[in-house]
């Protein structure tokens, strides 16, 4: 049976085939456009002098970086059970209403010698204002924490400020090379807009180098090494985690950070499971006026590489911390627990253990010596 002809003599079937072909080509073109930056986003390779330096690290053996404890069996594995739970699980992993954002008000009457504020921008991104200096932690401003602009975990709220609205920075700290902590687009824009150095764990400089960060602005440190910048002593300290932006893991190091001025001291966990190193860091570098502690994206399947909220409180006490400020929650959906569960559990544990707590809205400036009362703002939108 012949396909019906149109008035001009061409067949309908041929036209349908042509339209379908054009649609397929458009789809392929769109996919190619979305994937155009993926190879660059994967980052650089450990090679040359950088690789030689990594090989001398006490944390490096058999071609990889290692934790003090064996955490190989505790790293997330994408299996059928995980995908099924992600698709059909009953957890409420997104807020039910928009996350409230604030813009930090202008500072007034600040004594630079005693200044200590923290502005949390969401997830692990935060600005430390310490004794007149500005230190940015794990900045991620992109819409997704992924090598692709089309797939991967998407932001649950916008950044409270644009990158061009940040003040002049004295240092930018990166804890490790996972996409929710190290973002190519953000790094490139900060490279163009700021002059501050990037302080990173060993090997992470290979990524920055590929993305056009000048060599003189890349400071790579091993655990327990200190670099002085703008009058601050910034120390790369241990963490219990892993790294990797592609198929191979642990070719770059991961870390926590100590930021110390003349009078004020801050600790940031990066990502980490609970381990004995917290007490050692507290003894060597504490007490801390404020600790920025990872509380989210945990699961019973990977207890060694992300802390539960109760463990974060225990770590804060080990560190000899003053004010506890939670990070690594609210912005990206990276685990199976409810969106608000980390901070609910944290608030209960902080009250039980008499720990001073601040839970700011994204963009809110926390004055460490006079923090806002915890008001449960997240519960109204959970």
SULKAJO-V702262 format. One record per residue. N is the residue number from 1. PHI is phi in whole degrees, -180 to 180 (* if undefined). OMEGA is omega in degrees with one decimal (NA if undefined). D_CENTER is the distance of its C-alpha to the mean C-alpha in Angstrom with 2 decimals. Layout:
BEGIN
n: {N/N}
phi: {PHI/PHI}
omega: {OMEGA/OMEGA}
d_center: {D_CENTER/D_CENTER}
END
This chain:
BEGIN
n: {1/2/3/4/5/6/7/8/9/10/11/12/13/14/15/16/17/18/19/20/21/22/23/24/25/26/27/28/29/30/31/32/33/34/35/36/37/38/39/40/41/42/43/44/45/46/47/48/49/50/51/52/53/54/55/56/57/58/59/60/61/62/63/64/65/66/67/68/69/70/71/72/73/74/75/76/77/78/79/80/81/82/83/84/85/86/87/88/89/90/91/92/93/94/95/96/97/98/99/100/101/102/103/104/105/106/107/108/109/110/111/112/113/114/115/116/117/118/119/120/121/122/123/124/125/126/127/128/129/130/131/132/133/134/135/136/137/138/139/140/141/142/143/144/145/146/147/148/149/150/151/152/153/154/155/156/157/158/159/160/161/162/163/164/165/166/167/168/169/170/171/172/173/174/175/176/177/178/179/180/181/182/183/184/185/186/187/188/189/190/191/192/193/194/195/196/197/198/199/200/201/202/203/204/205/206/207/208/209/210/211/212/213/214/215/216/217/218/219/220/221/222/223/224/225/226/227/228/229/230/231/232/233/234/235/236/237/238/239/240/241/242/243/244/245/246/247/248/249/250/251/252/253/254/255/256/257/258/259/260/261/262/263/264/265/266/267/268/269/270/271/272/273/274/275/276/277/278/279/280/281/282/283/284/285/286/287/288/289/290/291/292/293/294/295/296/297/298/299/300/301/302/303/304/305/306/307/308/309/310/311/312/313/314/315/316/317/318/319/320/321/322/323/324/325/326/327/328/329/330/331/332/333/334/335/336/337/338/339/340/341/342/343/344/345/346/347/348/349/350/351/352/353/354/355/356/357/358/359/360/361/362/363/364/365/366/367/368/369/370/371/372/373/374/375/376/377/378/379/380/381/382}
phi: {*/-78/-67/-63/-92/-86/-56/-84/98/-80/-86/-63/-59/-66/-66/-62/-62/-64/-63/-63/-64/-63/-64/-64/-63/-63/-64/-65/-64/-64/-65/-64/-65/-66/-95/-61/-97/-60/-58/-68/-65/-63/98/-96/-110/-72/-155/61/-61/-62/-68/-63/-68/-59/-64/-86/-72/-61/-86/-111/-158/53/83/-139/-84/-134/-75/-66/-98/-80/-112/-60/-84/-112/-87/-55/-123/-81/-113/-63/-64/-65/-64/-63/-69/-63/-83/-122/-64/-91/-67/-98/-92/-132/-67/-86/-149/-58/-71/-71/-113/-124/-110/-60/-72/-64/-77/-138/61/-92/-84/-56/-68/-111/-61/-157/-131/-132/-113/-93/-96/122/52/-103/-82/-155/-114/-100/-105/-134/51/84/-108/-130/-123/-100/-107/36/-73/-134/-110/-71/-71/-128/-97/-167/-72/-111/-85/-107/-133/111/-56/-104/-59/-93/-154/-72/-61/-68/-136/-82/-62/-76/-98/-68/-72/-64/-96/-99/-161/-123/-107/-119/-86/-171/-99/-67/-65/-84/-127/-134/-122/-59/-60/-67/-61/-63/-70/-66/-63/-77/-96/-121/-118/-68/-75/-98/-101/-139/-69/-52/92/-66/-60/-62/-66/-61/-60/-65/-91/93/-75/-59/-58/-70/-101/-111/-115/-102/-129/-94/-56/77/-91/-121/-127/-100/-142/53/83/-100/-101/-113/-117/-81/-123/-68/-149/-120/-154/-160/-141/139/-117/-134/-80/-102/-105/67/-91/-126/-86/-124/-159/-109/-140/-114/-116/-124/-99/-68/-124/-114/-139/-131/-125/-128/-74/61/-103/-167/-79/-77/-154/-67/-64/-62/-64/-67/-65/-62/-69/-83/-126/-83/-73/-109/-68/-151/-119/-102/-116/-69/-126/-116/65/-107/-165/-62/-77/-137/-70/-82/-123/-140/-78/-76/-55/-65/-69/-63/-66/-61/-63/-57/-69/-59/-75/64/-84/-93/-87/-100/-124/-78/-133/67/-156/84/-105/-125/-91/-120/-150/-93/-77/-58/-55/-93/-60/-57/-78/-63/-65/-62/-60/-64/-70/-63/-66/-66/-110/56/-102/-68/-133/-128/-123/-76/-75/-55/96/-81/-81/-103/-82/-61/-80/-146/-73/-69/-66/-71/-118/68/-55/-69/-69/-72/-116/-71}
omega: {-178.3/174.6/-179.7/-179.9/173.1/-178.9/-178.3/175.1/177.8/-176.6/175.9/-178.5/179.8/179.9/179.2/179.0/180.0/179.4/179.3/178.6/177.7/178.5/178.8/178.2/178.4/178.3/178.3/178.7/178.0/179.0/178.9/178.9/-179.8/-176.0/-171.3/-177.3/-175.8/-179.7/178.7/-178.2/176.9/173.5/-177.0/-179.4/176.8/-175.4/173.2/-178.1/179.6/178.2/178.5/178.9/178.1/-177.3/178.9/-178.3/173.7/-179.7/-172.0/173.7/-179.3/175.3/-176.7/170.4/-175.3/167.0/173.8/176.5/178.4/-178.8/-175.4/-178.1/-176.3/-179.8/-178.0/176.2/-179.1/178.5/-176.8/-179.9/179.5/-179.5/178.8/-179.9/177.8/-176.6/-170.0/179.8/-176.0/-178.0/177.4/-169.5/176.9/175.4/-179.1/179.7/-179.1/175.7/-179.2/-179.8/176.6/172.1/-176.3/178.5/178.5/179.1/176.3/173.8/-177.3/171.3/-174.9/-177.5/-177.7/-174.1/170.1/177.7/173.9/172.1/178.7/-177.9/-176.5/-175.8/-178.1/-177.9/-178.0/176.7/174.5/174.7/-171.2/175.1/176.6/178.2/-177.8/-177.9/-178.2/-178.1/169.8/-175.5/174.4/-178.4/-177.8/-177.5/178.9/170.5/-170.0/172.4/-177.6/174.8/-174.8/-178.4/-179.6/-177.4/-177.6/-178.6/174.1/173.4/177.7/170.2/-177.2/176.5/174.7/178.2/179.5/176.7/178.1/175.3/175.5/-176.5/174.9/178.6/174.2/-176.9/175.7/-177.6/178.2/-167.0/175.0/-170.9/178.5/177.1/-179.0/-172.0/-175.3/-177.7/179.6/179.2/-178.9/-180.0/177.4/176.9/-179.1/-171.3/-175.0/176.3/-175.6/174.8/172.1/174.9/-171.2/172.8/-176.4/176.3/-176.9/177.3/178.0/177.3/-178.4/179.4/179.3/-176.3/171.9/175.6/179.9/-176.5/-178.2/178.2/179.9/178.5/-179.7/-176.2/170.3/177.0/178.2/175.7/-175.5/173.6/-179.9/179.6/177.6/178.4/178.1/171.0/-177.7/-174.0/173.7/-175.5/-171.6/171.7/178.1/-173.5/176.1/-177.0/175.8/178.2/178.9/-177.5/-176.8/-178.7/165.6/172.5/169.7/-177.2/175.8/-173.4/160.5/-175.4/170.3/176.0/-174.2/171.4/178.4/-175.7/-172.8/-177.0/-176.7/175.0/176.9/-174.2/-160.4/172.6/-177.5/164.0/177.4/-179.5/-176.0/-179.5/-179.7/178.7/178.6/178.6/177.9/-180.0/-175.8/-170.9/-177.0/-3.0/-178.0/176.4/-179.6/172.2/173.9/-166.0/174.8/-179.5/-172.6/178.7/179.0/177.2/177.6/-178.6/178.8/-176.5/-175.4/-172.1/171.2/-179.4/164.1/-177.9/-179.9/177.1/178.0/176.6/177.8/178.3/177.5/178.5/175.6/-177.2/-175.2/-177.8/175.3/178.3/176.6/177.4/-175.3/173.7/177.8/173.9/167.8/-168.2/179.6/178.2/-172.3/-178.5/-172.0/-178.5/175.9/-179.0/-173.6/-174.7/-178.4/-175.4/173.4/178.8/178.7/-177.3/179.5/-178.1/178.4/177.4/-178.2/-175.5/174.8/179.2/176.5/-171.7/169.0/177.5/-176.2/166.0/177.5/-179.4/-177.1/176.5/175.5/172.7/-169.5/-179.8/-179.9/-173.7/176.5/176.4/176.0/-174.2/178.3/-175.7/-176.4/-175.9/-179.8/-178.2/-176.8/NA}
d_center: {62.06/61.05/58.06/59.32/59.90/58.75/61.35/60.43/61.07/57.51/56.31/53.71/52.18/51.58/49.93/47.59/46.70/46.08/43.81/41.85/41.54/40.30/37.70/36.53/36.35/34.41/31.93/31.58/31.22/28.47/26.59/27.14/25.93/22.67/22.17/23.31/19.99/18.77/20.42/18.90/15.33/15.84/16.07/18.77/20.79/21.41/24.97/27.59/27.20/23.46/24.38/27.25/25.18/22.73/25.87/27.04/24.08/25.11/21.98/23.19/26.03/27.36/25.09/21.75/19.58/20.14/19.21/22.12/22.71/23.09/20.17/21.24/22.59/19.56/17.04/16.68/19.53/20.11/23.70/26.13/25.60/21.87/22.67/25.58/23.64/21.00/23.99/26.45/24.83/25.87/22.62/21.69/18.08/18.16/19.51/23.17/23.12/20.95/18.28/19.94/18.48/19.92/20.48/20.78/24.47/26.02/26.42/30.03/31.97/29.21/30.46/28.24/29.12/27.77/24.96/21.72/19.54/15.93/14.76/11.80/10.90/9.10/6.19/4.39/6.26/9.64/12.89/15.15/18.79/20.82/24.51/24.48/21.46/18.09/14.87/11.61/8.29/5.21/7.00/6.71/10.25/11.53/13.14/11.68/8.75/11.65/14.11/16.51/17.02/19.27/17.66/14.45/12.44/13.29/12.19/14.29/14.78/15.00/13.29/15.82/16.74/17.05/15.88/19.58/19.88/17.72/20.08/20.88/18.20/19.30/16.26/12.73/10.74/8.33/7.81/8.19/8.77/7.29/7.16/4.12/2.83/6.58/8.74/12.47/13.83/11.88/12.75/16.27/16.80/15.71/18.01/20.77/20.46/19.69/21.31/18.92/18.11/14.83/14.64/13.09/14.12/17.18/17.23/14.03/16.52/18.13/15.48/15.77/19.49/19.76/18.07/20.63/19.19/22.40/22.94/23.78/20.35/18.58/18.77/17.99/18.42/19.22/18.89/21.24/21.59/21.62/21.64/23.35/22.40/24.13/25.62/22.44/22.04/18.51/18.38/16.19/16.60/16.51/14.11/15.03/12.81/13.17/12.10/13.31/13.11/16.69/19.37/19.34/17.06/16.74/18.21/15.56/14.73/11.77/12.04/11.82/13.30/16.46/17.42/21.17/23.69/27.41/27.26/23.73/21.00/17.31/15.15/11.38/10.72/7.42/7.96/11.73/14.93/17.66/19.85/22.60/20.65/19.64/23.33/23.82/21.10/22.63/26.05/25.25/23.12/23.49/24.40/21.37/21.88/18.49/15.69/12.14/11.80/9.61/12.09/11.13/11.21/14.13/17.43/20.71/20.44/17.59/18.16/17.64/13.93/12.47/14.48/16.63/16.93/20.26/19.01/16.42/19.54/21.47/18.94/19.04/22.81/22.81/20.94/23.62/21.26/22.76/20.65/17.85/15.01/12.70/8.99/6.85/9.78/11.86/10.02/9.66/12.34/11.19/14.08/17.73/18.03/19.01/16.60/18.04/18.81/16.08/17.14/20.76/20.84/19.20/21.82/24.61/23.68/23.22/26.66/28.17/27.16/27.75/24.28/23.66/20.88/19.38/17.55/17.13/16.96/14.31/15.86/18.12/18.95/19.49/22.35/21.88/25.66/26.29/23.41/24.04/25.48/23.48/25.07/23.43/22.51/20.29/23.37/25.29/23.01/22.05}
END
